[in-house]
Amino acid sequence: MTLAKEKMDKEPQNPVVRAFNNAIVQPLRESRSEMKKVVWPSRQEVIRLTIVVVVLSAIISAVLFLADSLFTWLLLQLQNLVQ
């Protein structure tokens, strides 16, 4: 109970200052504390995962290219049949 009262005593009484603290300062403090909790990957992990993303992107691109080429060829064959 005493801690809550001390905290209220420390808060600014001016509503403009209090609004500024609640709107700008408090989110920045919370973001800073959350960033301290982040466990960043090591350099090897970043390199390995980047390679995985590039390889998978290349494979998916190749599959989409082949599918697009196949459907284009099929469409041309159908158009030639109709004419």
Summary of the structure (lengths in Angstrom):
residues: 83
radius of gyration: 29.6
end to end distance: 88.1
largest distance: 89.8
contacts: 146
relative contact order: 0.04
helix: 87%
strand: 0%
